Amino acid sequence: MKDDILPQYEVIKQNYTPEEKILLGEMRENLVDIAMSTGENYQVSEGKLLTDIRNFLYLRLSGNGPNRNISNDYLNDLSQRFLRDIVGYGEIDPLIQDDELEEIMIIGTGKPIFVYHRQYGMMKTNIHFKDEQEIRDLIDTIARQINRRIDQESPILDGRLMDGSRVNATIPPVSPDGPSLTVRKFRRDPLTIIDLINSKTISLDLAGFLWLCIDGLGVKSANAIISGGTSSGKTTTLNALSAFINPNERIITIEDTLELQIPHEHVIRMETRPPNVEGKGELTMNDLVKNSLRQRPDRIIVGEVRADEAITLFTALNTGHSGFGTLHSNDARETITRLTNEPMSVPEIMIQAINFIIMQNRIYTPSGVSFRRISEVAEVVGMEEGTVQLNKIFQWNPERDLIENVSITSSTLQQIGNLSGKTITDLQSEIENRKIVLKHMINQNIRSVDGVNSVIELYYKDPQKVLNRIILNR
């Protein structure tokens, strides 16, 4: 990193010898011929392609002379580099492959590509495109991969890459200065609730409380909206909290672009579809939410609530289904205002179907690095004089950097207690037990998706057995 206002992200570019460049060109021509002869259904298997590249290189390089010695290390390295050049994303492929990057931003020709690094914040790379056509070719390649189109009639592309990364591209006339491309990357190893506790995004107390409420002891599963600004971590938190859903539940997720990675076996994922060239075949969020109600879901999760699907979702929540959703908003009261006004227009009387509004913020430091915190958890407790009443139960204290319990009681806990026949003391004791399980996973560094899920599933099967094991191992 150089000593600039923005730190520099240096990419080591591929340097091929003249001979290697010729071989790469031949390999590409061979693939084009195969694709053209196969037709539209041609699919690239990276494993098979890597083997084919290695065999091709071995034959071509060893055939250049009887005494030429080609090492396995060189052959393997060159095969891998050719593979990335052929099936990757050209100049930006090293950025796509770096799991420490959150965002990749191409803003035009002659300008550096910017990235947002998980540790260092906004950075400037040493990569730039000299020719506008290079950016267009990259955008067109991505559009073909995801079966979308981008042209002057449809100058905006919104979709996802094969690895789940979200991609947005624009071309003139929408972006008059030239084409732009933004890739929002998701971790190959998703963050879990243990990661969020360790990073202080959520507190152990709040995690234990939400675990009990989301489960609801099988009698009253809590519904929640996770609100916050752009890139505040709403989807990550939703993914992490979904681990608390009882494994017996059937979950349906609905999104514009698939981002959720719900760590459960019984999940149906649905994705909206834009209209085709003739303006037909569109499937909206509302269409999919309506359809999900015919599939006997226990829980409906809407990736982002934006428009008329909100009424359909809240109708489902008011008729016995459980659900989660995310929404762009700055605080809990604004969340209610957005839900009850155009274009969502949810009647205020229906807002009581949600139990919690979980606010999450991205906090920036003077150095440009940011961190994420759940800043507020407000409980919807009813209506009074035509206004939805909120009870703030957890709040982030910026001076102490702690998420503090600021409530005396919880309406949701009282409902769970009334339906399960348990006292508030019993429920508080159960929250403490679940905190013991979470603390155990923190101490034992059990933080992978599979590891966290296996412990939580064991707890659902036999909570006392899990607690006894933890206490005996202390």
C-alpha positions as CSV (number, residue, x, y, z in Angstrom):
1,M,0.0,0.0,0.0
2,K,1.3,3.5,-0.9
3,D,1.1,6.5,1.3
4,D,-1.8,8.1,-0.5
5,I,-5.1,9.5,0.7
6,L,-6.6,6.1,-0.4
7,P,-4.4,3.0,0.2
8,Q,-3.3,1.3,-3.0
9,Y,-4.4,-2.3,-3.8
10,E,-1.7,-3.7,-6.0
11,V,-2.6,-6.5,-8.5
12,I,0.2,-8.7,-9.9
13,K,-0.7,-8.9,-13.5
14,Q,-0.3,-12.0,-15.6
15,N,2.9,-11.9,-17.6
16,Y,3.1,-14.5,-20.4
17,T,6.0,-15.2,-22.6
18,P,5.5,-14.9,-26.4
19,E,5.2,-18.7,-26.6
20,E,2.6,-18.8,-23.8
21,K,0.5,-16.0,-25.4
22,I,0.3,-18.1,-28.6
23,L,-0.8,-21.2,-26.7
24,L,-3.4,-19.2,-24.8
25,G,-4.8,-17.9,-28.1
26,E,-4.9,-21.4,-29.6
27,M,-6.7,-22.6,-26.5
28,R,-9.3,-19.9,-26.7
29,E,-9.9,-20.6,-30.5
30,N,-10.4,-24.3,-29.7
31,L,-13.0,-23.4,-27.1
32,V,-14.9,-21.1,-29.4
33,D,-15.0,-23.8,-32.1
34,I,-16.4,-26.3,-29.5
35,A,-19.0,-23.8,-28.2
36,M,-20.2,-23.0,-31.7
37,S,-20.5,-26.6,-32.7
38,T,-22.3,-27.5,-29.5
39,G,-24.8,-24.6,-29.6
40,E,-26.5,-22.6,-26.8
41,N,-26.4,-25.4,-24.3
42,Y,-22.6,-25.5,-24.1
43,Q,-21.6,-25.5,-20.4
44,V,-18.0,-25.2,-19.1
45,S,-17.0,-27.7,-16.4
46,E,-13.9,-26.1,-14.7
47,G,-12.6,-29.4,-13.5
48,K,-12.7,-31.0,-17.0
49,L,-11.5,-27.8,-18.6
50,L,-8.4,-27.7,-16.3
51,T,-7.6,-31.3,-17.3
52,D,-8.0,-30.5,-21.0
53,I,-5.8,-27.4,-20.7
54,R,-3.1,-29.4,-18.9
55,N,-3.2,-32.2,-21.5
56,F,-3.1,-29.6,-24.3
57,L,-0.1,-27.8,-22.8
58,Y,1.8,-31.1,-22.1
59,L,1.4,-32.2,-25.7
60,R,2.3,-28.8,-27.2
61,L,5.2,-28.0,-24.9
62,S,6.8,-31.5,-24.9
63,G,6.3,-31.7,-28.6
64,N,8.6,-28.7,-29.2
65,G,11.8,-30.8,-28.7
66,P,12.6,-34.4,-27.6
67,N,14.9,-33.2,-24.9
68,R,12.6,-30.5,-23.4
69,N,11.9,-31.1,-19.8
70,I,8.5,-29.7,-18.6
71,S,8.2,-29.7,-14.8
72,N,4.8,-30.6,-13.2
73,D,4.9,-27.5,-11.1
74,Y,5.3,-25.3,-14.2
75,L,2.6,-27.2,-16.0
76,N,0.1,-27.0,-13.1
77,D,0.8,-23.3,-12.6
78,L,0.4,-22.4,-16.2
79,S,-2.8,-24.5,-16.5
80,Q,-4.3,-22.7,-13.5
81,R,-3.4,-19.3,-15.0
82,F,-4.9,-20.2,-18.4
83,L,-8.1,-21.5,-16.7
84,R,-8.6,-18.2,-14.9
85,D,-8.0,-16.2,-18.1
86,I,-10.4,-18.4,-20.1
87,V,-13.3,-18.8,-17.6
88,G,-12.6,-15.8,-15.3
89,Y,-13.3,-12.1,-15.7
90,G,-10.2,-10.9,-17.4
91,E,-8.5,-7.9,-15.7
92,I,-10.8,-8.0,-12.6
93,D,-10.6,-11.7,-12.1
94,P,-8.0,-11.4,-9.3
95,L,-10.4,-9.0,-7.5
96,I,-13.3,-11.4,-7.9
97,Q,-11.1,-14.2,-6.4
98,D,-10.1,-12.1,-3.3
99,D,-12.5,-13.0,-0.5
100,E,-11.3,-10.0,1.5
101,L,-13.0,-7.6,-0.9
102,E,-16.6,-6.5,-0.4
103,E,-17.1,-4.3,-3.4
104,I,-15.4,-3.8,-6.8
105,M,-16.2,-0.5,-8.6
106,I,-15.4,0.3,-12.3
107,I,-16.2,3.9,-13.0
108,G,-14.9,4.4,-16.5
109,T,-11.9,4.5,-18.8
110,G,-8.6,5.9,-17.8
111,K,-9.6,5.8,-14.1
112,P,-8.5,3.3,-11.5
113,I,-10.8,0.5,-10.4
114,F,-11.8,1.0,-6.8
115,V,-12.4,-1.7,-4.2
116,Y,-13.7,-1.8,-0.7
117,H,-11.5,-4.0,1.5
118,R,-12.9,-5.7,4.6
119,Q,-9.9,-4.5,6.7
120,Y,-8.6,-1.4,5.0
121,G,-11.8,0.2,3.6
122,M,-11.9,2.0,0.3
123,M,-8.8,1.4,-1.8
124,K,-7.5,2.3,-5.3
125,T,-6.2,-0.5,-7.5
126,N,-3.4,-0.3,-10.1
127,I,-5.9,-1.6,-12.8
128,H,-7.6,0.7,-15.2
129,F,-9.3,0.2,-18.6
130,K,-7.8,2.1,-21.5
131,D,-10.7,1.4,-23.9
132,E,-14.4,1.8,-23.3
133,Q,-15.0,-1.4,-25.4
134,E,-13.1,-3.4,-22.9
135,I,-15.6,-2.5,-20.2
136,R,-18.5,-3.2,-22.6
137,D,-17.0,-6.6,-23.5
138,L,-16.7,-7.5,-19.7
139,I,-20.3,-6.4,-19.1
140,D,-21.6,-8.3,-22.1
141,T,-19.7,-11.4,-20.9
142,I,-21.4,-11.2,-17.5
143,A,-24.8,-10.5,-19.1
144,R,-24.5,-13.7,-21.3
145,Q,-23.5,-15.7,-18.2
146,I,-26.6,-14.7,-16.3
147,N,-29.0,-14.8,-19.3
148,R,-29.8,-11.1,-19.1
149,R,-29.5,-8.4,-21.8
150,I,-28.0,-4.9,-21.6
151,D,-28.3,-2.5,-24.6
152,Q,-29.7,1.0,-25.3
153,E,-33.2,-0.1,-24.8
154,S,-32.3,-1.8,-21.4
155,P,-29.2,0.1,-20.3
156,I,-29.2,-1.3,-16.7
157,L,-28.1,-4.8,-15.7
158,D,-28.9,-6.1,-12.3
159,G,-28.1,-9.8,-11.5
160,R,-25.7,-12.1,-9.8
161,L,-22.5,-14.0,-10.8
162,M,-22.2,-17.8,-10.6
163,D,-20.5,-17.4,-7.1
164,G,-23.5,-15.4,-5.8
165,S,-21.9,-12.0,-6.0
166,R,-24.4,-9.2,-6.9
167,V,-23.6,-7.3,-10.1
168,N,-24.9,-4.0,-11.4
169,A,-23.9,-2.4,-14.7
170,T,-25.0,0.7,-16.6
171,I,-24.2,1.9,-20.1
172,P,-25.0,5.2,-21.9
173,P,-27.5,6.9,-22.0
174,V,-28.0,6.1,-18.3
175,S,-24.3,6.7,-17.5
176,P,-23.4,9.4,-20.1
177,D,-19.7,9.3,-19.1
178,G,-19.4,5.6,-20.2
179,P,-20.2,2.1,-18.9
180,S,-19.9,1.4,-15.2
181,L,-19.8,-1.9,-13.3
182,T,-20.2,-2.6,-9.6
183,V,-19.8,-6.1,-8.0
184,R,-20.9,-6.7,-4.4
185,K,-19.1,-9.8,-3.3
186,F,-20.3,-12.2,-0.6
187,R,-18.0,-14.4,1.5
188,R,-17.4,-17.9,0.4
189,D,-17.5,-18.8,4.1
190,P,-20.6,-16.9,5.3
191,L,-20.5,-15.1,8.6
192,T,-22.5,-16.8,11.4
193,I,-24.1,-15.6,14.6
194,I,-20.8,-16.5,16.4
195,D,-18.9,-14.2,14.0
196,L,-21.4,-11.4,14.6
197,I,-21.0,-11.8,18.4
198,N,-17.2,-11.8,18.1
199,S,-17.2,-8.7,16.0
200,K,-19.7,-7.0,18.4
201,T,-22.3,-6.5,15.6
202,I,-24.7,-8.2,18.1
203,S,-24.3,-8.9,21.8
204,L,-24.4,-12.3,23.5
205,D,-27.5,-11.0,25.5
206,L,-29.3,-9.9,22.4
207,A,-28.4,-13.1,20.5
208,G,-29.8,-15.3,23.3
209,F,-33.0,-13.2,23.5
210,L,-33.6,-13.4,19.8
211,W,-32.9,-17.1,19.6
212,L,-35.7,-17.7,22.1
213,C,-38.1,-15.3,20.3
214,I,-37.4,-16.6,16.8
215,D,-37.9,-20.1,18.0
216,G,-40.9,-19.1,20.2
217,L,-40.7,-22.5,22.0
218,G,-42.8,-23.8,19.1
219,V,-45.9,-21.8,20.1
220,K,-45.2,-18.2,18.9
221,S,-42.4,-17.6,16.4
222,A,-41.4,-14.0,16.3
223,N,-41.6,-12.0,13.1
224,A,-39.0,-9.3,12.4
225,I,-38.0,-6.6,9.9
226,I,-34.3,-5.9,9.7
227,S,-33.8,-2.3,8.7
228,G,-30.8,-0.2,7.8
229,G,-28.9,1.7,5.1
230,T,-27.2,0.4,2.0
231,S,-24.4,-2.1,2.8
232,S,-25.2,-2.0,6.6
233,G,-25.1,-5.8,6.8
234,K,-28.9,-6.5,6.8
235,T,-28.6,-9.6,4.7
236,T,-25.7,-10.9,6.7
237,T,-27.6,-10.5,9.9
238,L,-30.7,-12.1,8.5
239,N,-28.6,-15.1,7.3
240,A,-27.0,-15.4,10.8
241,L,-30.3,-15.1,12.7
242,S,-32.0,-17.7,10.4
243,A,-29.8,-20.3,12.1
244,F,-32.1,-19.9,15.1
245,I,-35.2,-21.1,13.1
246,N,-36.3,-24.5,14.2
247,P,-35.1,-27.2,11.8
248,N,-38.6,-28.6,11.6
249,E,-39.8,-25.5,9.7
250,R,-40.3,-25.2,6.0
251,I,-38.8,-21.9,4.7
252,I,-39.4,-20.1,1.5
253,T,-37.1,-17.2,0.5
254,I,-38.1,-14.6,-2.1
255,E,-35.6,-12.1,-3.6
256,D,-34.9,-9.9,-6.6
257,T,-31.4,-11.3,-6.8
258,L,-30.4,-14.4,-4.8
259,E,-28.3,-13.3,-1.8
260,L,-29.7,-15.2,1.2
261,Q,-27.8,-18.3,2.2
262,I,-30.2,-19.8,4.7
263,P,-28.4,-22.6,6.6
264,H,-31.3,-25.1,6.6
265,E,-32.1,-28.2,4.7
266,H,-35.8,-27.5,4.0
267,V,-35.6,-24.3,2.0
268,I,-37.2,-23.2,-1.3
269,R,-35.4,-20.3,-2.9
270,M,-37.3,-18.1,-5.4
271,E,-36.0,-15.2,-7.6
272,T,-37.9,-12.6,-9.5
273,R,-37.6,-12.5,-13.3
274,P,-37.6,-9.3,-15.5
275,P,-39.8,-9.2,-18.7
276,N,-38.3,-10.6,-21.9
277,V,-37.6,-8.6,-25.1
278,E,-41.3,-8.6,-25.9
279,G,-42.2,-7.3,-22.4
280,K,-43.7,-10.7,-21.3
281,G,-42.8,-13.3,-18.7
282,E,-42.1,-10.9,-15.7
283,L,-42.4,-12.4,-12.3
284,T,-42.5,-9.8,-9.5
285,M,-41.9,-10.1,-5.8
286,N,-45.6,-9.9,-5.2
287,D,-46.2,-12.7,-7.6
288,L,-43.7,-14.9,-5.8
289,V,-45.0,-14.0,-2.3
290,K,-48.6,-14.9,-3.4
291,N,-47.3,-18.1,-4.9
292,S,-45.4,-19.0,-1.7
293,L,-48.7,-19.0,0.3
294,R,-49.8,-22.0,-1.8
295,Q,-46.7,-24.0,-0.8
296,R,-47.4,-24.4,2.9
297,P,-44.6,-22.4,4.3
298,D,-43.9,-22.2,8.0
299,R,-41.7,-19.1,7.4
300,I,-41.5,-16.7,4.5
301,I,-38.4,-14.6,4.1
302,V,-38.5,-11.6,1.7
303,G,-35.0,-10.4,0.8
304,E,-36.0,-6.8,0.5
305,V,-39.5,-5.3,1.0
306,R,-40.0,-2.5,-1.4
307,A,-43.5,-2.3,-2.9
308,D,-46.9,-4.0,-3.1
309,E,-45.4,-7.3,-1.9
310,A,-45.4,-5.7,1.5
311,I,-49.2,-6.0,1.8
312,T,-49.2,-9.6,0.7
313,L,-46.4,-10.4,3.2
314,F,-48.2,-8.7,6.1
315,T,-51.5,-10.4,5.1
316,A,-49.6,-13.7,5.4
317,L,-48.2,-12.7,8.8
318,N,-51.6,-11.8,10.1
319,T,-53.0,-15.2,9.1
320,G,-50.6,-17.4,11.0
321,H,-47.4,-17.5,8.9
322,S,-44.1,-16.4,10.3
323,G,-41.7,-14.2,8.4
324,F,-38.6,-12.0,8.1
325,G,-37.7,-9.3,5.7
326,T,-35.2,-6.5,5.2
327,L,-36.0,-2.8,4.4
328,H,-34.0,0.4,3.8
329,S,-34.6,2.8,6.6
330,N,-32.7,4.9,9.2
331,D,-34.6,4.1,12.4
332,A,-37.5,2.1,13.7
333,R,-40.1,4.9,13.5
334,E,-39.1,5.6,9.9
335,T,-39.5,1.8,9.1
336,I,-43.1,2.1,10.2
337,T,-43.6,5.2,8.1
338,R,-42.1,3.6,5.0
339,L,-44.3,0.5,5.5
340,T,-47.5,2.4,5.9
341,N,-47.0,4.8,2.9
342,E,-46.7,4.5,-0.8
343,P,-45.6,2.3,-2.5
344,M,-46.0,-0.3,0.3
345,S,-49.2,1.0,1.8
346,V,-49.5,-1.5,4.6
347,P,-52.5,-0.6,6.8
348,E,-51.3,0.4,10.3
349,I,-53.5,-2.2,11.9
350,M,-51.5,-4.9,10.1
351,I,-48.1,-3.7,11.3
352,Q,-48.8,-5.4,14.7
353,A,-48.0,-8.7,12.9
354,I,-44.3,-8.0,13.3
355,N,-42.7,-8.3,16.7
356,F,-39.4,-6.6,16.2
357,I,-37.7,-4.0,14.1
358,I,-34.0,-4.6,14.2
359,M,-32.0,-1.6,13.1
360,Q,-28.5,-2.1,11.8
361,N,-26.0,0.6,10.9
362,R,-22.6,0.9,9.2
363,I,-20.4,3.1,11.4
364,Y,-17.5,4.9,9.7
365,T,-14.3,5.8,11.4
366,P,-12.1,8.8,10.5
367,S,-9.6,6.4,8.9
368,G,-12.3,5.3,6.4
369,V,-12.7,1.9,7.8
370,S,-16.2,0.9,8.9
371,F,-17.9,-1.5,11.3
372,R,-21.4,-2.7,11.7
373,R,-23.6,-2.6,14.8
374,I,-27.2,-3.5,15.6
375,S,-28.1,0.0,16.9
376,E,-31.6,-0.6,18.1
377,V,-34.2,-3.4,18.6
378,A,-37.7,-2.0,18.9
379,E,-40.8,-4.1,19.8
380,V,-44.1,-3.4,18.2
381,V,-46.5,-3.4,21.1
382,G,-49.8,-2.3,19.6
383,M,-51.8,0.8,18.6
384,E,-52.8,3.8,20.5
385,E,-54.8,6.7,19.1
386,G,-54.1,5.5,15.6
387,T,-50.3,5.3,16.1
388,V,-48.2,2.2,16.1
389,Q,-46.5,2.0,19.6
390,L,-42.9,0.9,19.8
391,N,-41.0,-0.4,22.9
392,K,-37.2,0.0,22.6
393,I,-35.7,-3.1,24.2
394,F,-32.0,-3.0,23.1
395,Q,-29.9,0.0,22.1
396,W,-26.3,0.5,21.1
397,N,-24.3,2.7,23.4
398,P,-21.6,4.3,21.1
399,E,-19.5,5.6,24.1
400,R,-19.1,2.1,25.5
401,D,-19.6,0.3,22.2
402,L,-22.1,-2.0,23.9
403,I,-25.6,-3.1,22.9
404,E,-27.5,-2.6,26.2
405,N,-30.9,-4.0,27.3
406,V,-32.9,-0.9,28.1
407,S,-36.3,-2.5,28.6
408,I,-38.2,-3.6,31.7
409,T,-40.3,-6.2,30.0
410,S,-41.0,-7.7,26.6
411,S,-44.5,-8.1,25.1
412,T,-43.2,-11.0,22.9
413,L,-41.8,-12.9,25.9
414,Q,-45.2,-12.4,27.7
415,Q,-47.0,-13.8,24.6
416,I,-44.7,-16.8,24.5
417,G,-45.2,-17.4,28.2
418,N,-49.0,-17.2,28.0
419,L,-49.1,-19.7,25.1
420,S,-46.5,-22.1,26.5
421,G,-47.6,-22.0,30.2
422,K,-44.2,-20.8,31.3
423,T,-43.4,-17.8,33.6
424,I,-41.2,-14.9,32.6
425,T,-38.6,-16.3,35.1
426,D,-38.7,-19.6,33.2
427,L,-38.2,-17.8,29.9
428,Q,-35.3,-15.8,31.3
429,S,-33.7,-19.0,32.5
430,E,-34.1,-20.5,29.0
431,I,-32.4,-17.4,27.5
432,E,-29.5,-17.9,29.9
433,N,-29.2,-21.6,28.8
434,R,-29.1,-20.6,25.2
435,K,-26.4,-18.0,26.0
436,I,-24.4,-20.8,27.6
437,V,-24.6,-22.7,24.3
438,L,-23.5,-19.6,22.3
439,K,-20.7,-18.8,24.7
440,H,-19.5,-22.4,24.4
441,M,-19.3,-22.1,20.6
442,I,-17.4,-18.8,21.0
443,N,-14.9,-20.4,23.4
444,Q,-14.4,-23.5,21.2
445,N,-14.2,-21.4,18.1
446,I,-17.2,-23.2,16.5
447,R,-18.0,-20.6,13.9
448,S,-18.6,-22.3,10.6
449,V,-22.1,-22.6,9.2
450,D,-22.1,-26.4,9.6
451,G,-20.5,-26.2,13.0
452,V,-23.0,-23.7,14.4
453,N,-26.0,-25.5,12.8
454,S,-25.0,-28.9,14.2
455,V,-24.8,-27.5,17.8
456,I,-28.1,-25.6,17.5
457,E,-29.8,-28.7,16.0
458,L,-28.5,-30.8,18.9
459,Y,-29.9,-28.3,21.3
460,Y,-33.3,-28.5,19.7
461,K,-33.2,-32.3,19.9
462,D,-32.1,-32.6,23.5
463,P,-31.3,-29.3,25.3
464,Q,-30.4,-30.8,28.6
465,K,-27.9,-33.2,27.1
466,V,-26.1,-30.4,25.3
467,L,-26.0,-28.3,28.5
468,N,-24.7,-31.2,30.5
469,R,-21.9,-31.8,28.0
470,I,-20.9,-28.2,28.1
471,I,-20.9,-28.0,31.9
472,L,-18.9,-31.3,32.2
473,N,-16.3,-30.1,29.7
474,R,-15.6,-26.9,31.6
